[in-house]
Amino acid sequence: MNDRFEGFLNTYLDLEQAYDTSGYLRPTLMGCSESYVEAVRDGFTDMLRDDSFGVAEYERLTNIEFPDKTTLRHYLRHLYAYLFEGAPEQPMPPE
């Protein structure tokens, strides 16, 4: 996992920010440099491919608890679709 991606998770998907699904996240990310956006995209891709990445690692990075790996993966796939594939809404992590 690259440092820029970890920073993105810590800054924009932490416990205080992740529940704000008002639509700021994608335009904020896309307003960053192309290299930063690419690092975040690569980070998501790597994380989604890594079967060993789970709820403990995500909680360490964001302070958000997921009930299980399946729920986390579902959330991350939808978040990727929102950020990079034009999905209309940012997903909400579990409450």
C-alpha positions in Angstrom: 0.0 0.0 0.0 1.5 3.3 -1.0 1.9 6.3 1.4 -0.3 8.6 -0.6 -3.2 6.1 -0.5 -2.7 5.6 3.3 -2.8 9.3 3.6 -6.0 9.5 1.6 -7.6 6.9 3.8 -6.5 8.6 7.0 -7.7 12.0 5.8 -10.9 11.5 3.8 -12.2 8.1 5.0 -11.5 8.3 8.7 -14.2 8.0 11.3 -15.0 11.8 11.1 -15.1 12.2 7.3 -16.4 8.9 5.9 -20.0 9.4 7.0 -20.2 12.7 5.1 -21.6 11.5 1.8 -22.7 14.9 0.6 -20.7 14.5 -2.6 -17.5 16.4 -1.9 -15.1 13.4 -2.0 -14.9 12.7 -5.7 -14.5 16.4 -6.7 -11.9 16.9 -4.0 -9.9 13.9 -5.2 -10.2 14.8 -8.8 -9.0 18.3 -8.0 -5.6 16.9 -6.8 -2.7 16.3 -9.1 -2.9 13.5 -11.6 -0.1 11.6 -9.9 -2.0 11.7 -6.6 -5.2 10.5 -8.1 -3.3 7.7 -9.8 -1.7 6.7 -6.5 -5.1 6.6 -4.8 -6.5 4.5 -7.7 -3.6 2.1 -7.5 -4.0 1.9 -3.8 -7.6 0.9 -4.1 -6.8 -1.6 -6.9 -4.0 -3.2 -4.8 -6.2 -3.3 -1.7 -9.1 -4.9 -3.6 -6.8 -7.6 -5.0 -5.1 -8.4 -1.7 -7.1 -11.1 -0.1 -5.1 -10.7 3.1 -6.3 -7.1 3.6 -9.2 -7.2 6.1 -11.2 -5.4 8.7 -8.3 -5.0 11.2 -6.1 -3.3 8.7 -8.9 -1.0 7.5 -9.8 -0.1 11.1 -6.1 0.7 11.9 -6.1 3.1 9.0 -9.5 4.8 9.4 -10.8 3.9 12.9 -14.0 2.5 11.2 -15.0 -1.0 12.2 -16.6 -3.4 9.8 -18.5 -6.5 10.9 -16.7 -8.7 8.5 -14.5 -8.9 5.4 -17.4 -9.3 3.0 -19.0 -6.1 4.1 -15.7 -4.3 3.9 -15.0 -5.5 0.4 -18.5 -4.6 -0.7 -18.1 -1.0 0.6 -14.6 -0.7 -1.0 -15.8 -1.9 -4.4 -18.7 0.6 -4.3 -16.4 3.4 -3.1 -14.0 2.6 -6.0 -17.0 2.8 -8.4 -18.0 6.1 -6.9 -14.5 7.6 -7.2 -13.4 6.3 -10.5 -16.3 4.8 -12.5 -18.9 7.5 -12.1 -21.3 5.8 -9.7 -23.8 8.4 -8.6 -23.5 8.1 -4.8 -20.8 7.7 -2.3 -21.4 4.6 -0.1 -21.8 4.9 3.6 -19.7 2.7 5.9 -21.6 0.8 8.6 -22.9 2.7 11.6 
